[in-house]
């Protein structure tokens, strides 16, 4: 059976918890699409926190509403859910580097939100779908980005940090990819979604290799952060081989990674909160945020 509770040893009962509290929409930046919806469970917290990142091949086709059902489900189960929007290709400021920087900014903004809301910043896990899966795992790769890249560092320092020091990315307890596009060079070579990655990065791999090096999780292995990859065998949007190849490469360098292949599951079933795929995701998430037994 899959546990509803992120804390294995908690006495709190979540199965009969009332509907979660959804806070007002919160801006994490000055641009119109730099916002997120924060869902909080009942109870005092601090709560393990999940960043939800929607997909759409980085294009302005889908929005954060694609992940609303997951956010509600997470809050009922005892997690805080930060469901973020970000500028995509086709939006002003989207593409390189705005799309990726928005996701980084939204993530590090949890440092500010934690001053007001009961968020456990020691137990933060991003979950992304499709292109959002790429962005979720990229968040785990940020410490490996070359310092001269526009994607390096953070614009939000920890509250207890020294203002004179360069801010570092928020540390993660893990990262979860649901049918993610984790290797941008492979996406370019396969011409996925009519060369969507070329639109994102502003050129092909041979033209802007430094952008692929800074934006592709596969190029930065090993990440040193626990990763979960879930992919269905009936996915007709992101080829199964993308996750398979990434998992093989990560395991070859002893990166902590769990790869789960789901027979007969398609691209969108993995973000259906009533699906077996999501139940498996929840169980693996619980392991990532579980407090050590004393």
N, C-alpha and C positions, 0 to 999 in steps of 0.2 A: 504494500500500500504506500501511496505517496503522502508524505506529511504536509499538512497545511501550515505548519509553524516553522519559521526560519530558525528559531532557537530550539534545538532538540530537547533541552532540559527545562524549557519554560513551562510554567503551570498555566499560562494564559490560554484560554479556550478560544479558538478562532473559527471553529466550524459554524457557530451561531452568531458570529459578529454582525452587527448591523451594517448598513451600507457605509462605505468609507467616506470620510470628509474630503471633499475636493476644494482646495483653496482657490482663491482668485487666480486668474492667469497672471504669470509673473514674467516681466521682461528681464533678460540677462544682458541686454545690450541696447544701444540706441536705435538700431534699424528695425523696421516694422516686423520682420520675420524672426527677430531674435527674442523668442519668448518660449515659455514652456508651461505645462500644467503640472502642478505638484499635487499628488494624491497622498493623503496621510491616513494610516490605519487608526482605529480607536486605541487608546492606551497612551501612556506617558512617553514611551520611547526611552532612549534614542533608538531609532529604527534602522535596520539595514536598508540600504538605499539602492534602487535600481534605476539606471538611466535608460530610457527607451528611445531608440533611434529608428525611425521609419526608413523604408527604402524607396525605390522608384528610379534606380539607375542614376542617382544624383540629379535627376531632372525635376523640374517643377510640375510634376504630374500628380503625386500623392502628397498628403500632409500628415500631421501628427495624429489625426483622427483614425488613421489606420491602426494605431496602437492603443486606442482608448480602451478597448475591451481588456487588453492585457494589463493596463494600468489599474483598472478597477479591480481586476482579479487579484493582482499583487497586493493592493491595499487591504483587501478582505483577508488575505493570508498573513498579514503582519508586516509587509514591506512598505516603505515609502517609495513612490514611483514618480520620477521626474521625466515626464513625457515631453520631449523637446521638438521644437520646430527649428529650421535653419534655412539659410538661403541656398537654393539649388541652381543648377544651370538653367538659365531662362529668367531668373530673378535678378534684379539689380544687385550687383556685388557677389553673385553666385559664381561657381566655377573655381578656378585657381586664383588665390588660395582661400577665398572667402568661405566656400562651403565647408572646408575642413577646419578652418579657424573658428567658425561658428560653433561647431560641435565641441572643439577644445574649450572655448570660452564658456559654453553652457555647462560643461563638466566642472571646470574649475570654479564656476559661480556657486557650486554647492558649498564652498567655503564661506560665502556670504550668507546663503540661505540657512546654514547651520547655526547662525547667530540668533535666528528667529524661530526656526522649526527644529523639532527633535530628530535630527539626522545623525546617524552613526557614520562618520567619515572614515572609520577604520574598516567598514564593511560596505564598500561601494562596488557595484558590478554593473557595467553597461550590457544591455541586450539589444542587438540590432538585427534587422531583417534585410536580406538582400544587400543593396548598397549600404544600408544601415549596419549590416553585419561587418562589412569592411570597416566602417567608421568605428564600431564598437571595439574591434580588435586593434585598430590603429591607435585608439586611446591607450591601450596597454603598451604599445610600441614607442610612445612619445619620448621616453628617456633615451632612446637609441638614435634619435634624429640628429643629424649633423648640426652643430651650433650655428653655422652660417645659413641655415635654411630658414625661410620665413615661417615655417611651421614649428620651429624650435621654441622651447621655453613656455612660459605662461604669463599672462597679463594680470593674474590675480595671485598675490602672495598669501601664504597661510597667515592666519590672524596672529599667531605667535611668532611669525618670522621676522627677520631683520629686513627692514625696508631697503637697505643698501645692497642686499643680496639679490641675485637674479632669481626670480620666482620659478619654481619647478612645477611640472604637471602634478595634478592630484593623483596620489597613489591608489591603485585599485586592488581589490581582493581577488579579482578574476575578470574575465571577459567572455561573453557568450555570442556566438554567431549562429544565426538561423538562416541557412542557405545563403551565406555571405560570399561576396566577391573579394576574396582575401588576397589574391595575387593579381595586381594591376597589370603587370607585364603579360601574364597569361590572358587577362581580359582583352588586352590590346591585340595579342596574336590571334585570339579566337574571334575578334571583331564583335564582341558581345553587345547586344542591343544597338546595332548600327554604330559601333565605335563610341559608345557612351563614355568610356574612360578618356578618349581623346578630347571630348568636349569638357570633361571635368578638369583635366590637367593642361589643356591648351596645346596639345601636341602629342605625337606618337612617341613610343619608347626611344627611338633613335634620335628624335629631335630634342626632347627634354628629359634625358635619363635621370638628371638630378631630382626632378620632381617625382618620378616613379620611385626613386630610392628613398625619398622622404615621406611618401604617401602610402606605400605598399607594405603591409605587414610582412608579407613573404620575403621582402628584401631586407628585413631587419631581424630575422630569426637568429638566435633564440631570444624570445622576449623576456623570459624569466618570470612570467605571470601565468597563473593557471588559466587555461583556455578550454572552452567547451564548444565543439562544432557539431551542429545537428543539420542533417541534409536528407531530404526525401529522394527516393530513387525515381519518382515520377515528376521531378522538377523539370519543367520545360522553359524556365526563364534563366536560371543559373545552372550550368552543367554540373552534375555531380562530381566530375573530375576536378573541379576547382577545389572543393573541400578535401577530396581524396589526396590530391597532390600536396596541398598545404599540410595536411596531417602527417603525411609521410616525411616531408621535409622537416617539420617541427620535431617529430619523434626521433629523427636521425641525429638531431643535435641535442637530444634529451630535454627538450622543452616540456614543461608540464601541460599535457594536452589530452583531452578525452574526445574521441570522435565517435559519434553515433549516427549510423546510417539507418534510415527508416524505410522499410519496404512498402512500396505503393503510395507513399505520401507525396503530395504535390507542393508547389511553391508557396501557396498561401495557407495550407493546413497547419503549418508550423506556427502561425500566429493566430490560430483559432483557440480562444481560451477554454473551449470545451473539448479540445482534441486530446488524444493520447500523447501526441507530440509535445503539447504544452505541459501536460502532466509530467512527462519525463524531464522537460526543461526545469520545471519547478523543483523536482527532486534533486537535480544536479546543482541548481542554484542554492538550495538549502545546504548542501555540502560545502559550497564555496564560502558561505557567510557564517557557518556554524561556529559558535564560540568554543574554544578548547575546553574539554572537560577538566574540572579541578579535582 
